[in-house]
């Protein structure tokens, strides 16, 4: 009974369609909306956070228009944000490719290398020790 019910869907042509639909659904689920922050909003985007569930801030790269960042959490939903490239001076830009590149960044120097700045904040690449 079960095989007879799904037999038409198991044809090669239909399997390709189902697989394509599956890939589209997976792609949509994994996409993130990046909230655009204005220059003055940066001072509240990167804050000192001592919560044990906070993983850190990550720079994910830049394109011709924006720099992309993520604040990651163990138990809470990660937050994705972007800022116009002319509102934050980044020393060495990485090409933005979703889930491909990232740098852990911090608001404290602590021997870390300066990464970016504007009138509201300075950001540093976390040096692995």
OpenMM code with the backbone's topology and positions (N, CA, C; nanometers):
from openmm import Vec3, app, unit

residues = "UNK UNK UNK UNK UNK UNK UNK UNK UNK UNK UNK UNK UNK UNK UNK UNK UNK UNK UNK UNK UNK UNK UNK UNK UNK UNK UNK UNK UNK UNK UNK UNK UNK UNK UNK UNK UNK UNK UNK UNK UNK UNK UNK UNK UNK UNK UNK UNK UNK UNK UNK UNK UNK UNK UNK UNK UNK UNK UNK UNK UNK UNK UNK UNK UNK UNK UNK UNK UNK UNK UNK UNK UNK UNK UNK UNK UNK UNK UNK UNK UNK UNK UNK UNK UNK UNK UNK UNK UNK UNK UNK UNK UNK UNK UNK UNK UNK UNK UNK UNK UNK UNK UNK UNK UNK UNK UNK UNK UNK UNK UNK UNK UNK UNK UNK UNK UNK UNK UNK UNK UNK UNK UNK UNK UNK UNK UNK UNK UNK".split()
positions = [
    Vec3(0.0822, -0.1203, 0.0000),
    Vec3(0.0000, 0.0000, 0.0000),
    Vec3(0.0862, 0.1261, 0.0000),
    Vec3(0.1847, 0.1302, 0.0901),
    Vec3(0.2710, 0.2487, 0.1032),
    Vec3(0.3476, 0.2745, -0.0258),
    Vec3(0.4076, 0.1702, -0.0826),
    Vec3(0.4867, 0.1852, -0.2058),
    Vec3(0.3973, 0.2262, -0.3220),
    Vec3(0.2796, 0.1687, -0.3308),
    Vec3(0.1869, 0.2037, -0.4383),
    Vec3(0.1452, 0.3495, -0.4296),
    Vec3(0.1327, 0.3996, -0.3091),
    Vec3(0.0923, 0.5389, -0.2894),
    Vec3(0.1998, 0.6358, -0.3367),
    Vec3(0.3271, 0.6043, -0.3098),
    Vec3(0.4369, 0.6956, -0.3427),
    Vec3(0.5125, 0.6581, -0.4700),
    Vec3(0.4711, 0.5515, -0.5381),
    Vec3(0.5398, 0.5066, -0.6591),
    Vec3(0.5502, 0.6157, -0.7660),
    Vec3(0.4432, 0.6922, -0.7931),
    Vec3(0.4559, 0.7973, -0.8953),
    Vec3(0.5611, 0.9033, -0.8585),
    Vec3(0.5788, 0.9283, -0.7321),
    Vec3(0.6753, 1.0293, -0.6893),
    Vec3(0.8183, 0.9778, -0.6976),
    Vec3(0.8362, 0.8472, -0.7046),
    Vec3(0.9694, 0.7884, -0.7044),
    Vec3(1.0306, 0.7808, -0.8439),
    Vec3(0.9617, 0.8258, -0.9458),
    Vec3(1.0182, 0.8286, -1.0797),
    Vec3(1.1343, 0.9281, -1.0800),
    Vec3(1.2302, 0.9018, -1.1662),
    Vec3(1.3535, 0.9813, -1.1690),
    Vec3(1.3244, 1.1307, -1.1863),
    Vec3(1.2362, 1.1658, -1.2759),
    Vec3(1.2045, 1.3059, -1.3022),
    Vec3(1.1451, 1.3733, -1.1779),
    Vec3(1.0545, 1.3046, -1.1111),
    Vec3(0.9929, 1.3597, -0.9905),
    Vec3(1.0925, 1.3678, -0.8754),
    Vec3(1.1855, 1.2722, -0.8675),
    Vec3(1.2872, 1.2749, -0.7622),
    Vec3(1.3743, 1.4001, -0.7758),
    Vec3(1.4072, 1.4363, -0.8992),
    Vec3(1.4879, 1.5571, -0.9216),
    Vec3(1.4114, 1.6806, -0.8743),
    Vec3(1.2826, 1.6843, -0.9030),
    Vec3(1.2004, 1.7975, -0.8595),
    Vec3(1.1926, 1.8032, -0.7073),
    Vec3(1.1701, 1.6875, -0.6442),
    Vec3(1.1636, 1.6836, -0.4977),
    Vec3(1.2967, 1.7244, -0.4345),
    Vec3(1.4058, 1.6778, -0.4923),
    Vec3(1.5380, 1.7136, -0.4404),
    Vec3(1.5622, 1.8635, -0.4548),
    Vec3(1.5236, 1.9201, -0.5687),
    Vec3(1.5375, 2.0645, -0.5901),
    Vec3(1.4548, 2.1438, -0.4899),
    Vec3(1.3329, 2.0999, -0.4656),
    Vec3(1.2469, 2.1653, -0.3678),
    Vec3(1.3075, 2.1568, -0.2282),
    Vec3(1.3623, 2.0409, -0.1958),
    Vec3(1.4281, 2.0218, -0.0666),
    Vec3(1.5447, 2.1198, -0.0504),
    Vec3(1.6272, 2.1359, -0.1538),
    Vec3(1.7411, 2.2287, -0.1471),
    Vec3(1.6947, 2.3734, -0.1290),
    Vec3(1.5876, 2.4094, -0.1962),
    Vec3(1.5340, 2.5452, -0.1826),
    Vec3(1.4850, 2.5684, -0.0406),
    Vec3(1.4141, 2.4736, 0.0155),
    Vec3(1.3636, 2.4869, 0.1528),
    Vec3(1.4795, 2.4991, 0.2508),
    Vec3(1.5814, 2.4157, 0.2363),
    Vec3(1.6988, 2.4232, 0.3239),
    Vec3(1.7659, 2.5589, 0.3097),
    Vec3(1.7776, 2.6091, 0.1885),
    Vec3(1.8393, 2.7393, 0.1655),
    Vec3(1.7616, 2.8517, 0.2313),
    Vec3(1.6310, 2.8456, 0.2244),
    Vec3(1.5489, 2.9503, 0.2856),
    Vec3(1.5573, 2.9471, 0.4370),
    Vec3(1.5640, 2.8294, 0.4939),
    Vec3(1.5704, 2.8167, 0.6387),
    Vec3(1.7041, 2.8682, 0.6910),
    Vec3(1.8111, 2.8495, 0.6141),
    Vec3(1.9436, 2.8883, 0.6624),
    Vec3(1.9781, 3.0343, 0.6331),
    Vec3(1.8955, 3.1073, 0.5628),
    Vec3(1.9229, 3.2479, 0.5329),
    Vec3(1.8957, 3.3341, 0.6558),
    Vec3(1.9761, 3.4369, 0.6705),
    Vec3(1.9595, 3.5281, 0.7829),
    Vec3(1.9292, 3.6674, 0.7291),
    Vec3(1.8457, 3.7381, 0.7994),
    Vec3(1.8223, 3.8779, 0.7674),
    Vec3(1.9188, 3.9613, 0.8500),
    Vec3(1.9946, 4.0436, 0.7836),
    Vec3(2.0878, 4.1333, 0.8512),
    Vec3(2.0194, 4.2681, 0.8690),
    Vec3(2.0113, 4.3135, 0.9934),
    Vec3(1.9512, 4.4422, 1.0243),
    Vec3(2.0540, 4.5513, 0.9990),
    Vec3(2.0143, 4.6522, 0.9231),
    Vec3(2.1063, 4.7625, 0.8966),
    Vec3(2.1118, 4.8555, 1.0174),
    Vec3(2.2318, 4.8825, 1.0641),
    Vec3(2.2524, 4.9757, 1.1738),
    Vec3(2.3071, 5.1063, 1.1191),
    Vec3(2.2611, 5.2135, 1.1748),
    Vec3(2.3163, 5.3450, 1.1406),
    Vec3(2.4405, 5.3675, 1.2252),
    Vec3(2.5217, 5.4611, 1.1836),
    Vec3(2.6492, 5.4896, 1.2488),
    Vec3(2.6354, 5.5054, 1.3996),
    Vec3(2.5407, 5.5853, 1.4437),
    Vec3(2.5248, 5.6122, 1.5871),
    Vec3(2.4721, 5.4904, 1.6649),
    Vec3(2.4152, 5.3930, 1.5961),
    Vec3(2.3657, 5.2717, 1.6623),
    Vec3(2.4783, 5.1735, 1.6960),
    Vec3(2.5966, 5.1962, 1.6416),
    Vec3(2.7084, 5.1052, 1.6679),
    Vec3(2.7483, 5.1034, 1.8140),
    Vec3(2.7369, 5.2182, 1.8810),
    Vec3(2.7781, 5.2212, 2.0217),
    Vec3(2.6943, 5.1281, 2.1081),
    Vec3(2.5728, 5.0974, 2.0662),
    Vec3(2.4915, 5.0033, 2.1434),
    Vec3(2.4925, 4.8625, 2.0833),
    Vec3(2.5464, 4.8471, 1.9629),
    Vec3(2.5530, 4.7143, 1.9013),
    Vec3(2.6651, 4.6313, 1.9623),
    Vec3(2.7792, 4.6947, 1.9835),
    Vec3(2.8940, 4.6262, 2.0434),
    Vec3(2.9064, 4.6734, 2.1873),
    Vec3(2.8589, 4.5926, 2.2787),
    Vec3(2.8643, 4.6289, 2.4201),
    Vec3(2.9366, 4.5196, 2.4983),
    Vec3(2.9849, 4.5544, 2.6155),
    Vec3(3.0456, 4.4547, 2.7017),
    Vec3(2.9351, 4.3593, 2.7463),
    Vec3(2.9593, 4.2317, 2.7296),
    Vec3(2.8580, 4.1341, 2.7652),
    Vec3(2.9237, 4.0210, 2.8436),
    Vec3(2.8871, 4.0071, 2.9679),
    Vec3(2.9469, 3.9039, 3.0526),
    Vec3(2.8541, 3.7844, 3.0736),
    Vec3(2.7485, 3.7773, 2.9967),
    Vec3(2.6564, 3.6647, 3.0086),
    Vec3(2.7288, 3.5348, 2.9736),
    Vec3(2.7097, 3.4298, 3.0522),
    Vec3(2.7755, 3.3025, 3.0216),
    Vec3(2.7245, 3.2379, 2.8920),
    Vec3(2.6123, 3.2847, 2.8401),
    Vec3(2.5594, 3.2279, 2.7161),
    Vec3(2.6051, 3.3056, 2.5924),
    Vec3(2.6807, 3.4137, 2.6122),
    Vec3(2.7287, 3.4954, 2.5002),
    Vec3(2.8558, 3.4343, 2.4437),
    Vec3(2.8574, 3.4043, 2.3131),
    Vec3(2.9752, 3.3461, 2.2480),
    Vec3(3.0704, 3.4521, 2.1954),
    Vec3(3.0172, 3.5675, 2.1526),
    Vec3(3.1041, 3.6735, 2.1024),
    Vec3(3.0499, 3.7403, 1.9781),
    Vec3(3.1270, 3.8420, 1.9348),
    Vec3(3.0959, 3.9145, 1.8118),
    Vec3(3.1854, 3.8629, 1.7009),
    Vec3(3.1295, 3.8531, 1.5799),
    Vec3(3.2053, 3.8023, 1.4668),
    Vec3(3.1840, 3.8905, 1.3445),
    Vec3(3.2946, 3.9243, 1.2780),
    Vec3(3.2911, 3.9952, 1.1496),
    Vec3(3.2862, 3.8883, 1.0423),
    Vec3(3.1887, 3.8982, 0.9506),
    Vec3(3.1708, 3.7954, 0.8480),
    Vec3(3.2167, 3.8388, 0.7102),
    Vec3(3.2597, 3.9633, 0.6980),
    Vec3(3.3101, 4.0109, 0.5695),
    Vec3(3.2371, 4.1348, 0.5223),
    Vec3(3.2761, 4.1809, 0.4054),
    Vec3(3.2204, 4.3033, 0.3471),
    Vec3(3.1923, 4.2804, 0.1994),
    Vec3(3.0947, 4.3541, 0.1493),
    Vec3(3.0735, 4.3594, 0.0047),
    Vec3(3.0929, 4.5049, -0.0363),
    Vec3(3.0407, 4.5461, -0.1488),
    Vec3(3.0605, 4.6842, -0.1947),
    Vec3(2.9796, 4.7861, -0.1151),
    Vec3(2.8845, 4.7412, -0.0352),
    Vec3(2.7944, 4.8322, 0.0352),
    Vec3(2.8041, 4.8213, 0.1870),
    Vec3(2.8155, 4.7001, 0.2414),
    Vec3(2.8060, 4.6791, 0.3858),
    Vec3(2.9207, 4.5954, 0.4424),
    Vec3(2.9420, 4.6113, 0.5738),
    Vec3(3.0200, 4.5198, 0.6562),
    Vec3(2.9161, 4.4360, 0.7322),
    Vec3(2.9398, 4.3043, 0.7460),
    Vec3(2.8439, 4.2134, 0.8078),
    Vec3(2.8991, 4.1566, 0.9384),
    Vec3(2.8139, 4.1551, 1.0422),
    Vec3(2.8528, 4.1100, 1.1750),
    Vec3(2.7456, 4.0187, 1.2335),
    Vec3(2.7883, 3.9348, 1.3305),
    Vec3(2.6962, 3.8494, 1.4043),
    Vec3(2.7327, 3.8547, 1.5515),
    Vec3(2.6327, 3.8634, 1.6385),
    Vec3(2.6571, 3.8394, 1.7808),
    Vec3(2.5958, 3.7028, 1.8093),
    Vec3(2.6783, 3.6130, 1.8624),
    Vec3(2.6367, 3.4743, 1.8797),
    Vec3(2.6082, 3.4417, 2.0253),
    Vec3(2.5101, 3.3532, 2.0428),
    Vec3(2.4633, 3.3122, 2.1756),
    Vec3(2.4499, 3.1617, 2.1818),
    Vec3(2.4706, 3.1036, 2.2980),
    Vec3(2.4549, 2.9591, 2.3159),
    Vec3(2.3075, 2.9203, 2.3207),
    Vec3(2.2278, 2.9961, 2.3936),
    Vec3(2.0875, 2.9582, 2.4136),
    Vec3(1.9893, 3.0495, 2.3421),
    Vec3(2.0309, 3.1705, 2.3116),
    Vec3(1.9427, 3.2682, 2.2481),
    Vec3(1.9693, 3.2687, 2.0973),
    Vec3(1.8818, 3.3331, 2.0231),
    Vec3(1.8964, 3.3429, 1.8787),
    Vec3(2.0097, 3.4407, 1.8466),
    Vec3(2.0960, 3.4032, 1.7517),
    Vec3(2.2030, 3.4923, 1.7084),
    Vec3(2.1426, 3.6160, 1.6427),
    Vec3(2.2159, 3.7276, 1.6520),
    Vec3(2.1704, 3.8535, 1.5917),
    Vec3(2.2644, 3.8894, 1.4781),
    Vec3(2.2075, 3.9248, 1.3626),
    Vec3(2.2828, 3.9561, 1.2426),
    Vec3(2.2611, 4.1031, 1.2097),
    Vec3(2.3709, 4.1748, 1.1884),
    Vec3(2.3568, 4.3160, 1.1544),
    Vec3(2.4642, 4.3578, 1.0559),
    Vec3(2.4386, 4.4683, 0.9889),
    Vec3(2.5304, 4.5211, 0.8880),
    Vec3(2.5366, 4.6722, 0.9015),
    Vec3(2.6493, 4.7286, 0.8550),
    Vec3(2.6664, 4.8734, 0.8577),
    Vec3(2.7297, 4.9163, 0.7262),
    Vec3(2.6893, 5.0322, 0.6779),
    Vec3(2.7439, 5.0842, 0.5533),
    Vec3(2.8962, 5.0957, 0.5630),
    Vec3(2.9650, 5.0627, 0.4548),
    Vec3(3.1112, 5.0614, 0.4598),
    Vec3(3.1706, 5.1999, 0.4855),
    Vec3(3.0995, 5.3059, 0.4483),
    Vec3(3.1538, 5.4398, 0.4724),
    Vec3(3.1291, 5.4885, 0.6162),
    Vec3(3.0586, 5.4091, 0.6977),
    Vec3(3.0324, 5.4477, 0.8364),
    Vec3(3.1217, 5.3745, 0.9368),
    Vec3(3.2041, 5.2824, 0.8885),
    Vec3(3.2973, 5.2109, 0.9759),
    Vec3(3.4218, 5.1791, 0.8949),
    Vec3(3.5354, 5.2297, 0.9407),
    Vec3(3.6617, 5.2064, 0.8712),
    Vec3(3.7195, 5.0730, 0.9187),
    Vec3(3.7275, 4.9760, 0.8266),
    Vec3(3.7808, 4.8432, 0.8556),
    Vec3(3.9210, 4.8353, 0.7957),
    Vec3(4.0182, 4.7909, 0.8775),
    Vec3(4.1570, 4.7888, 0.8311),
    Vec3(4.1813, 4.6886, 0.7184),
    Vec3(4.1321, 4.5675, 0.7311),
    Vec3(4.1482, 4.4661, 0.6264),
    Vec3(4.0145, 4.3972, 0.6029),
    Vec3(3.9531, 4.4285, 0.4908),
    Vec3(3.8218, 4.3708, 0.4598),
    Vec3(3.8361, 4.2280, 0.4097),
    Vec3(3.7403, 4.1462, 0.4486),
    Vec3(3.7261, 4.0116, 0.3938),
    Vec3(3.6062, 4.0130, 0.3000),
    Vec3(3.6116, 3.9316, 0.1953),
    Vec3(3.4968, 3.9198, 0.1056),
    Vec3(3.3835, 3.8520, 0.1814),
    Vec3(3.2639, 3.9097, 0.1761),
    Vec3(3.1481, 3.8522, 0.2444),
    Vec3(3.0961, 3.7329, 0.1662),
    Vec3(3.1021, 3.6152, 0.2294),
    Vec3(3.0437, 3.4931, 0.1769),
    Vec3(2.9752, 3.4255, 0.2936),
    Vec3(2.8454, 3.4082, 0.2843),
    Vec3(2.7689, 3.3510, 0.3948),
    Vec3(2.8328, 3.2241, 0.4490),
    Vec3(2.8544, 3.2245, 0.5815),
    Vec3(2.9061, 3.1076, 0.6537),
    Vec3(3.0404, 3.0562, 0.6032),
    Vec3(3.1206, 3.1428, 0.5400),
    Vec3(3.2509, 3.0998, 0.4880),
    Vec3(3.3658, 3.1587, 0.5692),
    Vec3(3.3610, 3.2885, 0.5958),
    Vec3(3.4718, 3.3546, 0.6652),
    Vec3(3.4189, 3.4261, 0.7887),
    Vec3(3.5061, 3.4400, 0.8872),
    Vec3(3.4675, 3.5161, 1.0050),
    Vec3(3.5920, 3.5474, 1.0871),
    Vec3(3.5847, 3.6570, 1.1591),
    Vec3(3.6864, 3.6954, 1.2564),
    Vec3(3.6151, 3.7245, 1.3866),
    Vec3(3.6675, 3.6737, 1.4950),
    Vec3(3.6102, 3.7082, 1.6257),
    Vec3(3.6635, 3.8455, 1.6627),
    Vec3(3.5737, 3.9350, 1.7021),
    Vec3(3.6133, 4.0712, 1.7364),
    Vec3(3.5675, 4.1060, 1.8772),
    Vec3(3.6282, 4.2111, 1.9314),
    Vec3(3.5983, 4.2523, 2.0678),
    Vec3(3.6066, 4.4039, 2.0759),
    Vec3(3.5494, 4.4593, 2.1822),
    Vec3(3.5566, 4.6042, 2.2028),
    Vec3(3.6727, 4.6429, 2.2922),
    Vec3(3.7452, 4.5439, 2.3445),
    Vec3(3.8579, 4.5708, 2.4330),
    Vec3(3.9887, 4.5383, 2.3627),
    Vec3(4.0886, 4.6231, 2.3839),
    Vec3(4.2177, 4.6013, 2.3195),
    Vec3(4.2858, 4.4753, 2.3733),
    Vec3(4.3159, 4.4694, 2.5028),
    Vec3(4.3753, 4.3505, 2.5672),
    Vec3(4.4813, 4.2810, 2.4823),
    Vec3(4.5677, 4.3581, 2.4172),
    Vec3(4.6726, 4.3001, 2.3341),
    Vec3(4.6245, 4.2542, 2.1979),
    Vec3(4.4979, 4.2787, 2.1653),
    Vec3(4.4432, 4.2411, 2.0356),
    Vec3(4.4780, 4.3465, 1.9304),
    Vec3(4.4701, 4.3087, 1.8038),
    Vec3(4.5019, 4.3972, 1.6924),
    Vec3(4.3812, 4.4822, 1.6567),
    Vec3(4.4043, 4.6132, 1.6362),
    Vec3(4.2938, 4.7015, 1.5967),
    Vec3(4.2402, 4.6578, 1.4610),
    Vec3(4.1087, 4.6559, 1.4523),
    Vec3(4.0426, 4.6040, 1.3326),
    Vec3(3.9587, 4.7105, 1.2619),
    Vec3(3.8816, 4.7861, 1.3384),
    Vec3(3.7904, 4.8843, 1.2783),
    Vec3(3.7620, 4.9947, 1.3780),
    Vec3(3.7202, 5.1108, 1.3241),
    Vec3(3.6821, 5.2198, 1.4134),
    Vec3(3.5940, 5.3207, 1.3415),
    Vec3(3.5220, 5.3927, 1.4230),
    Vec3(3.4503, 5.5128, 1.3804),
    Vec3(3.4431, 5.6037, 1.5025),
    Vec3(3.3640, 5.7072, 1.4952),
    Vec3(3.3597, 5.8025, 1.6062),
    Vec3(3.2980, 5.7452, 1.7333),
    Vec3(3.2277, 5.6328, 1.7242),
    Vec3(3.1581, 5.5760, 1.8395),
    Vec3(3.2277, 5.4560, 1.9017),
    Vec3(3.3113, 5.3857, 1.8261),
    Vec3(3.3739, 5.2663, 1.8829),
    Vec3(3.5003, 5.2275, 1.8078),
    Vec3(3.5812, 5.1466, 1.8762),
    Vec3(3.6952, 5.0789, 1.8157),
    Vec3(3.6739, 4.9303, 1.8361),
    Vec3(3.7078, 4.8529, 1.7358),
    Vec3(3.6933, 4.7081, 1.7427),
    Vec3(3.8295, 4.6439, 1.7206),
    Vec3(3.8498, 4.5281, 1.7838),
    Vec3(3.9782, 4.4599, 1.7779),
    Vec3(3.9576, 4.3138, 1.7394),
    Vec3(4.0506, 4.2592, 1.6605),
    Vec3(4.0475, 4.1166, 1.6271),
    Vec3(4.0996, 4.0424, 1.7485),
    Vec3(4.0282, 3.9417, 1.7927),
    Vec3(4.0704, 3.8623, 1.9060),
    Vec3(4.1850, 3.7716, 1.8607),
    Vec3(4.3018, 3.7943, 1.9204),
    Vec3(4.4182, 3.7120, 1.8884),
    Vec3(4.4090, 3.5826, 1.9668),
    Vec3(4.4137, 3.4704, 1.8963),
    Vec3(4.4128, 3.3415, 1.9665),
    Vec3(4.5465, 3.3243, 2.0379),
    Vec3(4.5393, 3.2869, 2.1634),
    Vec3(4.6619, 3.2721, 2.2432),
    Vec3(4.6836, 3.1296, 2.2801),
] * unit.nanometer
topology = app.Topology()
chain = topology.addChain("A")
for resn in residues:
    res = topology.addResidue(resn, chain)
    for name in ("N", "CA", "C"):
        topology.addAtom(name, app.Element.getBySymbol(name[0]), res)
